[in-house]
């Protein structure tokens, strides 16, 4: 699924004065591309994802997913969403939470991934019959990741999905996500504050400015995967992203 944004802006109506969250943004993401979005806190990264997901409406501009409005993809259940809050159903077991997207959407574009296999991927196979309340925050987020992968959707919108995880688990799951991405080639927009994570995962990294957010720079990541964060070429990319991010701390 390709993503096209043309002059997309968002202003929230405040009690006293409007809050400009995003200045006009124009961006193209090709089908099957993995794009990471980084930027200062509060710059509108999550707002941008919510606009693409049809959870919010833009104040100006247009968004197209495969040349159609986002509502079309949302209604067809072609968008997988994962945020920092795992939003699990507490009355359902871990396995049933992962199964939920497949129960709702029986017409996925990609072959369905087996929920039990996905629990093995996120190292929670032993907790299939447990309930979310018995899990730690990090474990709940891993269940949410498995549920996202189970959708078979052609577009994944990921809002800091690994923020609650320890570093080693984060790296392990990132490797599993890349393996599945190579297999099924969804289009991925991935918000993160972790520069090294962006350098390891992305085809391109979009760097946003401080609020009101706009695109400050786009950095192509060309070394083949898997990428070693200590390799000279990856270190150079991380340094460049960090330098651009520092500049973005001031408004554009």
C-alpha angles and dihedrals in degrees: 000000000000122000123211125183120185118188092328113181134168131201123178119211107239129198092256108006134013117260113225104211100169132022114210111304126193117188139153123203116188124224109277094013121139110218125179121201120207132173144127119306111276095020094124103262093135091042089056092053091048091053091052090047091053091242089120133027121232119244089218138002134034137275123201129186109193087344093304132099115270091250089070093056092043093052090047088051092237095136122084113200128194124173136175090271108070092211094202123174104251094205093055126077121246091258093048091050090055091046093052099090091052091050091052098040115040094164101064116160093226127054111273117256115228109254092216091053090049091055088055089051092056091040096245102111091120091057099053093116095040124102123238093249090066093057131083119246092259092050091050089054090053089054088051090052091052090049090052092051090048093063094077086212119161092225125054118192108191121185107194092312095176099043093112096049131095117251099257094047089047092055093045093051091045088057090050092048090052091050091053091043090054089051101046102019101214118174108256131200107184124186115204141157090206109097094190090052090053091049091051097046112031139087085198135008119214112206115203128202126236116281126332080051124221134154109279097178144341119220122197115217107209108168112107120256138284091058124198111218089212095053112110094240092050092046089053091052092049090050091051093049091048091051092050091046091053090054090049092060087086121064117267 
